[in-house]
């Protein structure tokens, strides 16, 4: 059967699409994932509606159109990313509260890390299908 | 050739690969009565019991891993005998056999159907394990009628089949449940009773759903539950207790790894397509089913005005479907989206190797096939299949697997692609 039997596929595709669109923008990704969690908790039987709503979580906007009380994520020219609630919009400044700041400047190709600086480590395994279920690891079309 | 002189009541375990001939007397193989001249072949990795009804002489030839072992007692548990006596007496119409993978459901089905045959009752067996179907090729569920005794379920000739289109009921629940019901109805027209051998997917939401909705739609008179440690009780709680018969799992049951299962599937599919030929079907005459393609109103491709070599287009309630020679670029898709809303694109060639079911006008499966090509300009679909008569084919049902003619699985089809 090649007809979809639920909207779950549409939801997965939307998540993939958004993760590609906001790659390198952890604030946007976090907002989308948190909202996905909320939507899924509230309406797990309607994956199609969740898929329809997810792109509305993060949308590009001109700075001039931001309003006080809205939540915004700003990408600064020096590579920093700031997000928070807009509390004041002045002619030269935007003030945010409940802020988070991320530095996503590109690191050099090689990085040395002092062992004592490491709080925790996580092992990353790619090509997990090939390793865990090789009989289903078909050539990609 | 080695021979065995056997006395009434003797029990012998036959392990494949071996071939055996009854030279005199009467024996039961998998519960099926065999007299003088009867020949049986047991393939490798399979084993069946032989029980002597009347003093008998048998000859045999052993192949790779083949073995003949005389046992001191019967391998068929007493509980089976009691249940089968009850079935002979009560003559239920539908018996559903349930259990985890590798608990001996197929052997029980065979043994029960053979025993019914000995008592003058014709049993139909439905094998609904789409990935490891003994009756009918993989991706289908099959119905076989026991007209003759069978040592193993796959010996039973296919009477009817239903195309599921995948190696697993996962994401194919509708086909599965509809198919089981369809086969039960057909089976009851041809046999005194139908035995439904269900897949071993018993845990988790989808597994529970599969079993419970099958139970609801089939409404069996008896549910035979094979379990080791009560692993079916969560499902049996939904069945009226009077219909449930619990049976222990035999210690002799052999389990198969997923790699072994995949290799067996490839072998069965390869064998199925051994004598296949190319069948060219006219898309004006056959219906395409279980897909979006050819379900809309044709659109004049000249009016689309996009920078792409469009071969076919149709307007559907969900938007427009466009088939192009090469993958359509994003700008062209956006142009179409602005005019038609949702755009579904198919690139010519993406249909290659997709498994399909070929049915007649009565929705009966004539056989399965592998798409070689859809020629959108000529309106033809070329399918590799053992089905010989194109005139019989009324519909092509799209499946969700890509298969090579040698049986190798080479991919899956994202639902909604076609």
Interface residues (C-beta under 8 A of the other chain):
Chain A: X1 X2 X3 X4 X5 X9 X135 X136 X138 X139 X141
Chain B: X164 X165 X166 X171 X172 X173 X174 X175 X258 X259 X262 X290 X291 X292 X350 X354 X397 X398 X399 X400 X402 X409 X410 X411 X412 X413 X414 X415 X416 X417 X418
